């Protein structure tokens, strides 16, 4: 288990580029199974979750070639279907939450899919019912092997249908869309997720020959085709990284520029940080955050306390609530953070309270933050990262704290953030990676 050692209190300065979007990359890489022709993907982030999925595709028989620093070629012309049955496939599958999106492409092309009960972040229950229900409506049948903790799905050919998803699940929508593009007839998916990364997946599939209409809405219409061909696709910048860097700038009272953010795809993210009192300017496709001595949280028009809550796109992504909660600890004013979608994502706030933050954890979903307005800084502490988003929130807190902080289990951060310590060090952060266990 590796760790970060961070000396807090340094102001950052300079420019930083966001990596390619993790959540888009996982969808796009799974979609490469839908054709036997070559697919070239650019701006692939060099992070643990994505690299593990690339390795899994290679083990499945996909020909994988690295063409550049972030450019890859995939050709699924000789997929080893027997490998799906192996214990090694189940082990790799269960360790990676994003592997659930292999099911739709496997069913569509091979009429059979096996998926282990997926792993990933320890942030509470994350059901895959939406995935399975959508695939069953397309004609798949499944059984759950309780002994091996895996789902086995098969079909005699998927057929289009009209469906309403039980929830606007991003990965569930992606799975059903990928299955539908090769199904017979027309599929309509209502209550579909419509965030930019799902839009990107749909546009990539269309460039491969799929017929999808309603992209960017919550009603997708898909006319199945007999086969798909290869394409070239470029992944968007990661909106969660962009938001994380905005939070770092505010927490450390720093002036930074975030380059090439694909601003029109950020939705309400910039406005949500402005509600916390953070000044940020759009400069072309960049975001400039000036140094601020204080940032005043807005209140509602009737004067009541501000509430910031997650919601399906175009609402605020839940992945940034942890960052916004940390930023609020040094704000001027108070805010209620309401994490609706995952019941364990706020449990890391006890570490912030240990650092001196004033937070009331009301229940697993809600926390009230009373800002210090930089009159009382957080104190460095030893922490352990439970998941990706809590990990980056702890890192932001440590950067703004007095003294030294140590964050263990940073492999969780590595799952979603590429070379984060090197990139932050280039901005002036005092951060060091220590491999292996540490004693204190």
SVG drawing of the C-alpha trace seen along z (x, -y; Angstrom):
<svg xmlns="http://www.w3.org/2000/svg" viewBox="-42 -38 51 61">
<polyline fill="none" stroke="black" stroke-width="0.4" points="0.0,0.0 1.5,-3.3 1.1,-6.7 1.3,-10.4 3.2,-12.7 2.0,-16.3 3.3,-19.5 0.3,-21.8 0.0,-25.5 1.7,-26.1 0.0,-28.3 -0.1,-26.8 0.5,-28.6 0.6,-27.8 -1.3,-25.8 -2.6,-22.2 -4.2,-20.1 -7.0,-17.6 -6.6,-14.0 -9.0,-12.1 -12.3,-11.3 -12.1,-8.0 -15.9,-7.3 -16.0,-7.9 -12.9,-5.7 -14.4,-2.7 -17.5,-2.9 -15.5,-3.4 -13.1,-0.5 -16.0,1.9 -17.6,0.8 -14.5,2.0 -15.9,5.5 -18.8,4.7 -16.8,5.0 -14.0,7.2 -12.4,4.1 -9.8,1.8 -10.8,-1.0 -8.3,-3.7 -8.9,-5.7 -7.0,-8.9 -6.7,-10.8 -7.0,-7.6 -6.1,-8.4 -3.1,-6.5 -4.9,-5.4 -5.3,-2.1 -9.0,-1.4 -8.5,-2.1 -5.2,-0.1 -6.8,2.8 -9.7,2.8 -7.2,2.7 -5.3,5.6 -8.6,7.5 -9.5,6.9 -6.1,8.2 -6.6,11.4 -9.9,11.8 -8.1,12.0 -8.5,8.4 -5.4,7.3 -4.2,4.2 -1.5,1.9 -0.2,-1.3 0.3,-3.9 1.4,-6.8 1.4,-8.2 -2.5,-8.2 -3.4,-6.6 -4.4,-3.0 -5.6,-0.5 -8.1,2.3 -9.1,5.1 -11.5,7.7 -11.3,10.0 -10.3,13.1 -12.0,13.0 -11.4,16.0 -14.9,16.9 -13.6,19.8 -11.7,17.3 -15.1,15.9 -15.6,19.1 -12.2,19.0 -11.6,18.1 -9.0,15.6 -11.6,13.7 -14.0,13.7 -11.2,12.4 -10.3,9.5 -13.9,8.8 -14.9,8.5 -12.1,6.2 -13.2,3.5 -16.6,1.9 -16.5,0.7 -16.2,4.3 -20.0,4.5 -20.2,2.7 -18.7,5.6 -22.0,7.5 -23.9,5.5 -21.3,5.8 -20.7,9.5 -24.4,10.4 -24.9,8.4 -22.0,10.0 -21.6,13.4 -25.1,14.1 -23.4,15.0 -21.9,13.0 -20.5,13.8 -19.8,11.1 -18.7,11.4 -20.4,9.4 -18.6,6.1 -16.2,4.4 -14.9,0.8 -15.5,-1.9 -16.6,-1.0 -19.4,-3.7 -22.4,-1.6 -24.7,0.6 -24.5,0.2 -27.1,2.5 -26.9,3.7 -30.6,4.3 -31.0,1.5 -28.4,3.3 -30.0,6.7 -33.6,5.6 -32.8,3.7 -31.0,6.6 -33.8,9.0 -36.3,6.8 -34.1,7.1 -34.5,10.9 -31.6,12.0 -31.9,14.6 -29.7,14.7 -29.0,16.8 -26.9,16.0 -24.2,18.5 -24.2,18.0 -21.2,20.2 -19.0,18.2 -20.8,14.9 -21.3,14.3 -24.1,13.7 -24.4,15.8 -26.5,14.2 -27.4,15.7 -29.8,15.1 -30.9,16.5 -30.5,13.0 -31.5,9.7 -34.7,8.0 -35.5,4.3 -38.3,3.1 -39.6,0.1 -38.3,-0.3 -38.2,-2.8 -35.1,-2.5 -35.8,-2.2 -33.1,-4.9 -31.1,-7.1 -28.0,-5.0 -25.0,-6.0 -23.4,-2.6 -26.8,-0.9 -27.7,-3.2 -24.3,-2.5 -24.8,1.2 -28.3,1.3 -27.3,-1.1 -24.4,1.1 -26.6,4.2 -29.3,2.4 -27.2,1.3 -26.9,4.9 -30.4,6.0 -33.1,6.7 -35.6,3.9 -36.1,0.7 -35.3,0.0 -36.5,-3.1 -34.9,-3.8 -36.7,-6.3 -35.2,-7.8 -31.8,-7.2 -28.8,-9.0 -27.7,-11.8 -24.4,-13.1 -21.6,-14.0 -19.9,-10.7 -23.0,-8.8 -23.3,-11.2 -19.7,-10.5 -20.4,-6.8 -23.5,-7.2 -21.6,-9.4 -18.8,-6.9 -21.2,-4.1 -22.8,-6.1 -19.4,-6.6 -19.1,-2.8 -22.4,-2.5 -25.0,-2.5 -28.3,-4.3 -29.1,-6.3 -31.3,-9.4 -32.1,-11.5 -28.5,-11.9 -28.2,-14.4 -31.8,-13.7 -33.3,-11.1 -35.1,-9.4 -32.9,-7.4 -34.2,-5.6 -31.9,-2.9 -32.5,-1.0 -30.4,2.2 -27.9,2.9 -26.3,6.1 -22.8,5.1 -20.4,2.3 -17.1,1.2 -14.0,-0.4 -13.5,-4.1 -11.3,-6.7 -12.5,-8.4 -11.1,-11.0 -12.1,-11.0 -13.2,-14.3 -11.3,-15.9 -12.3,-14.6 -14.9,-16.9 -14.2,-15.5 -10.6,-16.4 -11.5,-19.9 -13.7,-20.3 -11.0,-18.8 -8.5,-21.4 -11.0,-24.2 -11.4,-23.0 -7.6,-22.8 -7.2,-26.4 -9.9,-27.7 -8.7,-25.6 -5.1,-26.8 -6.0,-30.4 -4.1,-29.8 -4.1,-31.2 -4.2,-28.5 -5.4,-28.0 -7.0,-24.8 -6.4,-24.3 -8.6,-22.7 -11.5,-21.8 -14.3,-21.4 -16.2,-24.1 -19.5,-23.5 -19.5,-19.9 -19.1,-21.0 -22.8,-21.8 -23.6,-23.2 -20.2,-22.4 -18.7,-26.0 -22.0,-27.5 -22.0,-25.1 -18.5,-26.3 -19.6,-29.9 -22.4,-29.2 -19.6,-28.5 -18.3,-31.9 -15.4,-30.8 -14.5,-33.2 -13.6,-31.5 -13.4,-32.9 -13.9,-31.1 -11.1,-32.1 -11.8,-30.4 -11.7,-26.7 -9.7,-27.3 -10.8,-28.2 -8.8,-30.8 -9.2,-30.8 -7.7,-33.9 -6.3,-33.8 -9.0,-34.6 -8.5,-35.6 -12.1,-34.5 -15.1,-33.1 -18.6,-33.8 -21.3,-31.0 -24.5,-32.2 -27.8,-31.8 -31.2,-31.1 -33.3,-34.1 -35.3,-33.8 -32.1,-34.0 -32.1,-30.3 -29.0,-28.2 -27.6,-27.0 -28.1,-23.4 -25.9,-21.6 -27.2,-18.3 -26.3,-15.8 -28.7,-14.8 -28.7,-12.9 -27.3,-15.0 -27.8,-17.9 -27.8,-18.1 -24.5,-18.1 -22.5,-14.9 -22.2,-13.1 -18.5,-12.6 -17.8,-16.3 -19.7,-16.6 -16.7,-15.4 -14.6,-18.1 -17.2,-20.8 -17.6,-19.7 -13.9,-20.1 -13.8,-23.5 -16.8,-24.6 -14.8,-24.0 -12.8,-27.2 -15.6,-29.2 -17.4,-32.2 -20.9,-30.9 -22.6,-27.5 -23.9,-25.0 -25.9,-21.7 -24.3,-19.0 -26.9,-16.4 -25.4,-13.2 -28.5,-11.5 -27.1,-8.6 -24.7,-6.8 -25.2,-6.1 -21.5,-5.8 -19.7,-8.6 -19.9,-11.1 -18.4,-8.8 -14.9,-10.3 -15.9,-13.5 -14.8,-12.2 -11.2,-12.7 -12.0,-16.3 -13.5,-16.8 -10.2,-15.4 -8.4,-18.0 -10.5,-20.8 -13.3,-21.2 -16.8,-22.1 -19.1,-19.6 -22.3,-18.0 -23.0,-14.7 -26.8,-14.5 -27.1,-11.1 -25.4,-9.0 -26.6,-11.4 -26.4,-14.9 -23.8,-17.0 -23.8,-20.7 -20.5,-22.5 -19.8,-25.7 -16.9,-27.4 -13.9,-28.8 -13.3,-31.6 -9.5,-30.8 -9.5,-32.2 -8.6,-28.7 -6.8,-26.3 -7.2,-22.6 -4.4,-20.6 -2.4,-17.9 -3.4,-14.3 -2.9,-10.7 -5.7,-9.4 -6.7,-6.4 -8.5,-6.8 -11.7,-4.6 -12.5,-5.4 -11.4,-7.6 -13.5,-10.7 -12.9,-10.7 -9.2,-10.2 -9.0,-13.3 -11.0,-15.3 -8.6,-14.3 -5.7,-15.3 -7.3,-18.8 -7.8,-19.1 -4.1,-18.2 -2.9,-20.7 -4.7,-23.5 -3.9,-22.3 -1.1,-23.4 1.6,-20.9 2.2,-17.4 -0.5,-15.0 -0.2,-11.4 -2.7,-9.6 -2.6,-5.8 -4.2,-3.5 -3.5,-6.0 -4.1,-3.2 -7.7,-4.4 -6.6,-7.8 -4.5,-6.2 -7.6,-4.5 -8.9,-7.9 -6.1,-10.4 -3.1,-10.2 0.3,-11.0 -1.4,-13.3 1.6,-14.0 3.9,-15.0 1.3,-17.2 0.6,-19.0 4.3,-19.3 4.6,-21.2 2.2,-23.8 4.2,-24.1 2.6,-21.5 4.9,-19.7 3.8,-16.2 5.8,-12.9 4.8,-9.4 6.2,-6.6 5.9,-3.1 5.0,-0.3 3.7,-0.4 4.5,-3.2 4.6,-3.1 3.6,-6.0"/>
</svg>
